Amino acid sequence: MDPEIAALAGTAGTTVVTLMVTNAWESARDGLVALWRRVQPARAESVGEELEAGREELLLARQAGDDEAEAGLAAEWQGRVRRLLLARPEVADELRALLDELASALPEEPQERHIHLRAHATGSARIYQAGRDQHITER
């Protein structure tokens, strides 16, 4: 798979899910639904419904203290966007424009983050650790 498509899908999924709990949610939802409506009109309505259901799921998960729900939801939307881009690569520029427009609404990340990673490997084991995104390509 084209690494650029994978990266764009990853950014889109994370951005949309992050914005689900902000004041910019409606803009994010409407923008993504409009994109789908243009390239797959029959799916646009269900995409809007799935986005709303995901938002409700995320809000409930946050109330319950489920920190993993957001990552799972982001992965789900990354996959959906990736499949859309693979089927219709010409929409990549439109998606980039939407993400650029939504970027100002993303909450700012804290300046300092403290992450402790610890691992122990034996034999020929491999350990991959990251404090944020990690992309590994082995050949």
Helices and strands as residue ranges (DSSP letters): H 3-19, H 25-39, H 41-64, H 68-87, G 89-91, H 92-103
